[in-house]
């Protein structure tokens, strides 16, 4: 449902956000990112949570969550309007991590 909510905001021409936190089903992360960029402006910070997937993002797999995160990273890496980094964390959930980006233009 988050995709529909974001699309509704785009359709309603909502004011741009200063901060976006993406933390929903990983399969749809690429679509959340695409729509979030439509709701952003230069200077907007976008954070994507749980993007390391216990290191599985480097594996060949059909897991929809891992595939979604891989596509998400492909979008991050190919968009010249984003300055991005990813940080691995270790804690109670094991290996995890987040991405953080700033919209440049």
Buried (B, 14 or more C-beta within 10 A) or exposed (E): EBBEEBEEBBEEEEEEBEEBEBEBEBBBBBBBBBBBBBBBEEEBBBBBBBBBBEEBBEEEEEBEBBBBBBBBBEBBEEBEEBEBEBEEEEEEEEEBBBBEBBBEE
